[in-house]
Amino acid sequence: MPPKTKSMARRKKGNIVNGWINLDKPAEMTSTQAVGRVRRILNAQKAGHAGTLDPLATGILPIALGEATKTIPYCQDALKSYAFTVRWGEARDTDDAEGDIVATSDVRPAPADIEAALPAFIGDIEQLPPKFSALKINGERAYDLAREGEEVILQPRPVYIESLELLSTETDEAHFRCICGKGTYIRSIARDLGEKLGTCGYITALRREFVGPFDLNNAISLEKLEELGDSAAPETALLPVETALDDIPALAIREQEAAQLKQGRTLSFISRPDLERIKSAGIDVREDCEALVTYQGKPIALVMVCGPEISPVRVFNL
């Protein structure tokens, strides 16, 4: 039997699959487990997710496959929407229903008091992450340290909350919707809101409704994806690689220009027709910006446009 060649040794397992799966994650499953399931169903070589969801949470978990993984940062930076329920009267060490009770209170806030407290949580605010979070302390995950009973000291971090709306109330619970930016912990909102209202609070239900362009309207469940896998047609659930890039301008280029970008070369758009092409794509050459360049409708690269200069940042192998 001939020895393995270098190219054979480097060959990745699975198929080349490029695109996004907009997964409606079920409860009691980690984001990493969900990515693993999707990757196995599609037999994909490479996969990653855009924004962790706690095991308790359900809803939108965008999963990037193949070349779509190059666009994950753009998805992570997008606004997200959550519908969630806070139960009053108890504090949990995880700030959700999975933790142990660490404090109790007989106070149940009135709807008017809840409404009055919400503005303090809107805009650019400082937020203390939960002890049970994936943040690293000296190279170790905070949740690992917390589970081992070690003291976890985290610092407040700036986050952006676009809106926080009270949907309805019951005696012991209140239901909310929050639209927020990257790095916001809904569990921290529940904890801090309870403290502000003179009681305790923790999350009992959490559902992510959208992440940028990924929403519940075009989401797919694991069960449905597995059914497609059994019928040998799971790729029909794939969304295009460029789905996560809907908020950056797109510039159509010519075949020769595409070849130059794929070689890592910078394009110079200095002629009047070229500058008009840039302008018609909604790009202001007076300000540096990122853009997606396409050839015949196919993504070629993410580029930085600096005046008339167009330089490749991430090239797609599609």
VENNOR-V196002 format. One record per helix or strand of 2 or more residues. SS is the DSSP state (helix for helix, strand for strand). FROM is the first residue (numbers start at 1). LEN is the number of residues. Records with the same first field share a line. If there is no record, write none. Layout:
SS: FROM-LEN / FROM-LEN
This chain:
helix: 6-5 / 31-12 / 66-11 / 111-11 / 142-6 / 186-11 / 216-3 / 222-9 / 234-4 / 241-5 / 255-8 / 272-9
strand: 19-7 / 47-3 / 58-8 / 80-9 / 90-3 / 101-4 / 123-5 / 136-2 / 140-2 / 157-13 / 173-8 / 201-11 / 214-2 / 249-4 / 267-2 / 289-7 / 298-9 / 309-7
